[in-house]
Amino acid sequence: MASRNGTSAPAARSDHHAQLLAHLGAAGALASVAALIGWDQETYMPPAAAAARAAQAEELSRVVHQRRTDPRLGALLRGCQADPALARPADGPTAASLRQALRDYDRLTRLPEALVAELAKAGSLAQEAWKKARAENDFAAFAPHLERMLELTRHKARKLAEPAPAGTASAGTATAGPSEPYDALLDEYEPGATAAQLEAVFEPLRARLSGLVARVAPRSRASALRPLAAVTRRTTQAAQHALGRAVLGAVGFDLDAGRLDVTAHPFCSGIAAGDTRLTTRYTAATFLEPLYATLHEGGHGLYEQGLPKAEHPGTPLSEAVSLGVHESQSRLWENFVGRSRAFWRWALPLAKKTLGAGARSLTLDAVYAAANHVRPSLIRVEADEATYNLHVMVRFRLERELIAGDLRVRDLPRAWNTLYRDILGVRVPDDRRGCLQDVHWSFGLIGYFPTYTLGNLYAAQLWEAVRRDVPTLEGDIARGRFGGLLGWLRQRIHRHGRRYTAAELCQRATGAALSPEPLLRHLEGKLLPLHGLGGARRRQTGSGASAAARPAVRTPTRRTPAGGASTRR
């Protein structure tokens, strides 16, 4: 449509943009349905429905992929990007949303519809096989499903490394191909990051963490856990669930716009605006582990509830910037808040009231010591702060070898057990507590695990910044007042969606590029004095040393996988 003087009419431009928003919104609505049936499969779906659910997931993924790779969408994206009124200023929210939508379209158009559908179907079946194999400690039963998921995921990696198809919005655009298949998969979760970059950060970090664990673990006595284990034996799952819900409500999670359920592996699913679903589990020796699982998923949920989903439905502005940043929100609430002495000044009376008479003998010192107990262990999701990233590094190495074909599925248990002995110093007694403990690979989520460590790095740096900006933070937490912290995160992280890359968001929020030093300062500053290996803990403000004095971790970002914003613990 043109005006009488031959220039493009503003009404035509706005109509073009309106069509784009409608298309993205419709695709997003379908993706939310996919997320909903995925949540149901992990919570309440009867086991006999597995085959039918796989067929549903297959067909729904096909429809969502068709919507998100529709040539009409590409034409709308090109038209909007060519409109100066929409594309400028370049750092404005509309221009950023268009750039991210085009990158999503570029990535998805490389993937054949049949492959996307088969991944959904095979992943649904593999998930059910994993549940049964884990319960029965039967890796051999799961192995064929893992083989199939790896085969499909390698195919996906190859397609993602190809140039954009002719006729798409990004056809002809020069992009640097991945140096190894794993990079194309990692890019889905932490865009721009490569295995080589992560290895360059992880190896020195592993050395520092291993040294810290070697110093602290011998002084961290198992007896610290006994009072809490005794309390847990005398309480009920219902009481623990009530405690988790009470803590979620206190930190700001809106339970009228979300829910908390029980599943085999904790996760958060941001279904849609007003619908964020959390899960936890109650299988641990003390009530701390399920409480921290709930607080962890609650951190994810707070991010999902803070995204502007109602204002920008289906667009990149309504989505999390990366899984590393998403994980930073969960780890910040779980570890930097939940394992602090200030938190337990407030939470201990609540725990005593909720858990019953058996908890009345607990002391602040006992709970704080148990919350920060350090001991190399078998289960990643129950690991302490000091050893957690070592668990991640085991998985990073193994899945990189699996996708490259350097490690055969049948040899995975042996390789897993060897790395746990070499890196964590523990003997794995069975596959249920070894290579079957995580659900991720059953979904084909290869490249996901490293984002957990990136999340810890982001969380530590954000924590130093918020302590600088909110000087009353510790006192607020001790009084159960979490609004200042949540407001800071809403303002600096949540409200932006994908307007900025993760690296830009980190720089804007903290004033520095991402670095491992804040995490190491946090761990050493807390754990060494607590275990009699240092002086009083020094208050940490700012982001520490200058960027020039420490290695930076640079992670450009893009959207999380299509099909709903679901995060795994």
N, C-alpha and C positions, 0 to 999 in steps of 0.2 A: 504494500500500500504506500502510495506517495502523495505528497501534498501538491497543490496546484502549481507551485513554482518548481516542481520536480524534485524537491528534497524529500528525504525519508520522513514520514510522519511519526511523531512521538508515540501516538496511539498504536502504530504498527509495532514499534519496538517493545512497548509494554506488553502487547498481546503476545509477541514472540516469547518474552520472558515468562509470562503467565502460563503459556503452554508448556514451557520447560518445567516450571515448578509443579504443574499438575502431573506431568509425566513422572517426575522424580517422586512426588508424593504417593502416586499409585504404586510404583515399584516398591517404595518403602513400606507401604501397608501390606503388600504381599510378603515381603521379607519378614515383617513382624509376625505374620501367621506361621511362617517357617520356624521362627524362634519359639513360638508358642508350642508347636507340636514337639519341638526338640526338648523344651522344658518338661512337657508332659511325659515324654519317653523316659526321662531320668528321674521322675518323681512318682507318678501315679499310674502310668500305663501298665496294664496286666502283661505278664511275660508272653502270653499266647498271641498278643497283638503284634509281635515283632515283625513278622513278614508283611502284614498289612501296613504297618507304619513305614517300613522301608519303601514300599510302593508309593505311599503318600509323599514321603520326603523326596523321592525321585521325581515325581510329577511336579510337585511344587517348585523344586529347584529349577526344573526345566522352564516353567512359566516365568519365574523371577529372572532367570538368565535371558529369556527372550525379551522381557521388558527392558532390561538394563543394557542390552546390545542392539536394540531396535535402531535401524538406520535413521529413522525419524528423530530419535534422540540425538544422534550424531549431528544431524542437520540443525537441530535447535541449538545445540552447543556451539556449533560454528557460527550460527547467526548471532547469537548473544555475545560471543567473544569479539565479533567484528563491530559491535555497537559501542562506540566510545562512552556513551552514557552508562553502560553497564561494566565495561572493562576498566574504567578509570574512576577513582585512583587505584593504582595497581595493588596497594596494600589495603584497600577497602574490603568490607565483608562480602559484597556481591562479587567482585572480581576474584577474590580468593575462593569463593564457593564454586565459581565457574571453572577455575583452574583445577580444583580438586575433582570436580565432576568429570572433567575431560580426562584426567588421569585414570579415574575409575573406569571410564568407558574404554579407554585405550587398553587397559589391562584385561578387562572382561572380554573384549572382542577377540582377543588372542586365544581364548579357550573355547573349543567346540562345545556346542550344547550337549551332545551325547556324553562327553567326558564329564561335564558338570553334573549331569543327571546320574551317571554311574558312580561318581564319587559320593553323592548323597546317599544312594541306595546301599553301596558297599559299606559306607561309614555307619549307617544305621544298623546293618546286620553285624558289623564288627563290634559295635558298642555292646550289643546284647551278648555276643560271644565273649567279650572281655569281662562283663559282669559275672558270667558263669565260670569262666576260667579262673578269675581272681578268687571267687568264693571257694572253688574246689582245688586251688593251687595246681592248675593244669595248663602249663604254658603250651604244650603240644596241641591242645584243642584250639588255642587262640592263634597259633603260628600261621595257619593258612590264611586267616583273615588279615593278619598283619602283612603277609606277603602280598596280598591283593592290594591293600591300601598303599603300600610302598610302590608297587608297579604303577598304579594310577597316579600317585603323587609325582613320581619321576616323569611320567608323561606330561603332567601339568607343568612341571618345571621346564621341560623342553619347549612347550608351547609358549610359556611366558617369556622365554628368551628370544623368541622369533620376532621379526619386525611386525609392526601393526599391519593388519590386512588392508589391501587396497580398498579404497572407498570409505574407510572409517575416518573419524574426526582427526586421528593422529597419524594417518598414513603419510609416509615420507619423512616423519620426524626422526631425526637421528637420536638414538639413545644408546648409551653404553651397555653392552650385554653383560650378564653376570659372569664372573670368572669361574664359578663352579655352580652346579645345579642347586645346591643348598641356598645360594644367595638369592635366587629368584623366589624361593619359598620364604626366606627370612624377610624379604622386602614386603611381603603381604602383611606382616605383623609389625615390623619396625622399618618403614620405608627408607631406602638409601643405605641401610646398614649392610655390611658384608661380614662373612665369616672371618676373613682375615683381620678386619678391624676389631671385631669382638675378641678374637684370640689375642690380639696385641694388648687389650685391656685385661682380659680374664687371667692370663698367665701371671703377670706381676701381682694382680689382686689375689690370686690363689696362694701365691707364696706368702703374702702378708697375712692372709687369713689363717693359713696353716700354722704360721708362727704364733699367731695370737691364740689359736686353739691349743697348741702344744703347751703354752704357758698357763692358760686359764683352766683347761679341763681337769688337770690333776687336783686343782684346788676347789673345783665345783663338785661338791659331794652329793651323791645320790640321795643321801638322807634328807636333803632339802626338799625333796618331792614327797616324802612320806606323810607329813601332816595333811597335805592336799589329797593324796591318794586315799587316806583314811576317810576324809570328809566325803569324797566322791563315792566311795563304797556305800555310804549311809544316805546318799541322796538319790533322787529319781531323775530320769531323763526329762520328765515334765518340769521339774524345778530348774534344771539346767536350761531348758528351752525358755522358761519364763525369765531367767536372768539374762539370756541373750537378747530377748525382745526388749527388756527394760533398758539395757545398754544401747541398743540400736535407737530406741526412741530418744534417749538422752542426748546422743551425739548429733541427732538431727535427721535421721532416716524417717521418712514419712510412711508409716505403716498403713495409712489409708490409701497410699499410692504404691504399695508394695506388700510383700509377704515373705515369711520365712518358713521353709519346709526342710525335710530331712531326706538325704540321698546318700549314695555310696561315696561320691566324690563332691565336695563343696564347689559351688559355682554361683555366679550372678548372671542373670539374663535381663537385659534392658529391653523388654518386649516392645514398648511404645510409650508415648507420653502418658504419665499416670499409671504405669504398670511396670514396676521393676521388681523382679523376683530373685530372692536369695535362697540358698540352701546351705545346710551344715550337716555335721554328723556327730554322733555320740558313741565313739568306740575307744576312747583314749583312757589312760590310767587316771588322769586327774581332770577336774572340770575346767582347767585352764585351756587345754587344747581345743575343745569345742567352743569355748568362749572366744578364743582368738580366731578360730575359723569364722565364727559369726561376725566378729568385728572386722576381719579381713574382707569378707564379702560385703559387709556394710560399707566399707570404704569404696569398693567398686560401685555399690548402689548409690551412694551419695553423689558420685561423679555422674552416674546415669540420670539421677533426678535433677542434677544441676545443669545438664545440657539443655539448650533451648529447643526442645523437640516440638513443642506445641507451636512455637513461632516459625520454625523452619522445617516442617515435616518432610522427611525423606531426602533432605539436602545435606551436603557435607557440614554445614554449620550446626547440624543437630547431632553430629557424631563425634566420638572420642578421637583425639588426634593420632594416637598410636597405642599399642598394648603396653609399651614400656611406661608411658605416662599413666595409662589406666592402672597398671600395677603399682605405680608410685602412690596412688591414692589409697589403695588397700593396705600397702605396707606401712604407710605413714600412720594410719589409724591403728593398725594391729601392733606395730612395734614401737614407734616413737611416742605414741600416746599410750597404748594399752600396756606396755611393759615398763612404764615410768612409775616412779614412786608417787608422783602427784596423782596419777590416775587411781592408784589403789587407795590413796587417802579418801577419795570419794567413793570408789566402787566397793571397798571391803564391807562397810556397813550394809550396802545394798545386797552383797553376796550373802552375808550372814542372815539377813532377813529372808532372802529368797530361798536359800538352800536348806534352811532349817537348823534345828538345834545342834546338829553335828558340826556346823561351821562356826559356832560361837567362840571356839577356842583359838581360831586362827588369829595371827598377829600380822601387822603390816610388814614387819621384817621378814617373816616366814613366807608370805605371799610374794613379796618383791624378790627374795632370793630364788624362789621356785620359778618365777616368771623369767628370770635371767640366768637360769641354770644352763651350763654349757657342757654338752656331752655328744660326741659323734654318735649318730644313730642311723637307723635303717630307713625311716619314713620321712620323705621330704616335707610334707605338709605339717608334720609335727616337729620339725627341726628347730633348734634355737637360732637366734640371730647370727651367731658367729659361724655356724657350720652350714647354714641354709644355702649359701651361694656355692658351696662345694658340691652339694647335691645337683644344683643346676649345671655346673660345669661337667659333671659326669654325663648328663643327658645330652648336653651340647656336643660333646665329643662322639657319643654313640650314634646320635641321629644323623650327624654329619657323615659318619662312615656308612650308615645304613643307606642313606639316599645316594651316596656315591657308588654303592655296590661293593665297598671294601669290607663290609661286615655282613655275613649271611644271617638271616633270621634265626636259623637253628643254633647259631653260635652266640646269640644275644645274651642268654642267661650267663654263660661263662664269662663273656666280656664284661657284663654288668658287675658280676661278683668280683672280678679282678680289679676293676677300677674302684669299687667301694673299699676293697682292702688297701689299695695303694693310696687313694686320695683321702678317705675318711678313716681308714684303719679299723674297719669293722668287718665281721664275717657275716655274709648273707645266708640265713638258714634255709630259705625256701623262696620260690619265685613269687609267691603272693606278697611277700615283703621285699621282693626284689624288683625284677623288670615288669611285673604285672601290677605294680601299685598305682600307676597313673593311667588315666583314661585317654590322654591326649592322642597317642599314636593310633588308637582305634578310630579316631575321627580323621586321621591323616594330617594332624596339626604338627607338621614337621617345620621347625623354625620358630616355634612358639616359646619353647623353654628359655632361651636367652633373654627374653623380655622380662623375666622375673628378676634377673640380676640388674638389668637396666633400670627396672622399677625401683629397686633398692637404692641405686645411685641417685636417681631423680628425687626419691623421697628424702634422702639425707640432705641433699642440697636445698630442697624446699623447706625442710625443717629448720635449717640454719637461718634461712631468710625470714621465715615467719617468726622465729624467736627474736630476730632483730626488729621486725616491724610491729610486733605485739608484745611489748615488754611485760604485760601482766599475764602472759600465757600460762605459766606454771601455776600461778595462784588460781587462775580461772579454771584450769583442769581439776585442781584439787577441790574446787567447790562444785564440780559438775556443770560448769558453764563452758560449753563448747562452741558457742555462737561466734566468738571472735575468730577462732581457727577456721570454722566452716565458711564464714564470710570471706576470709582471706582467700581460701581456695576457690570459692565461687567467683570472686572478682578476678583472680589471676589465672585460673586454669579452666574451670568448668564452663563459664559463659562463652568462651571463644570457639568452642567446637573445634573445627579443623581450619579455622581462619589462619592460624600460624602453624609452621612446622614444629615438631617437638623441640628441636634445637632453638628455634626462635622463642618458643614459649618459655623454655628454661632460662634463656638469657633475659627476657623481659621480667620474669618473676623473681629471679635471684641476682641478676646483674653479672652473671658469669656463665661461661660455657660449662657443660656437664663434666664433672671430674669425679674420680673415685675417692678423693681425699676427704670430703665431708663424711662419707660412710665410715671410713677408717677412723676418723677423729671421733665419731659417735661411738663406735664399738670399743675402741681402746679407752676412750674417756669414761665410759660407763663400767666396762667389765674389769679393767685392771684394778681400779680402786675397790670395787665390790668384792674382789677376790684377794684383797690384801697385797696387790702388786703395784700400787701407785698411791699418790696423794689424793686429796679430796678432789672430786670432780670439778673441773673448771667450767664455768658458764661459757657456752659457745655462741657467739653472735656473728652475724654476717655470713659470708660464704668462704671465709678462710683465706688461704694464700691466693695471690693473684693468678689469673689464668696463665700468665707467662711462666709461672713457677711450677706448674703441674700439668700432666698430660690431660688433654681434653678428649672427651668422647663425643664425636659428632654423629648425630642420628637424624637425618632428614626424615620426614614422616609422610605417611599416607594412610588411607582408611583401613579399618579392620575388615576381615573377610565379609563378603556379601552373605546375607541371610540372617541378619540380626546381630546385635551387640551382646554376645555371650562371652564371659570371661571365666577361665578355669583356674582353680587354686592349685 
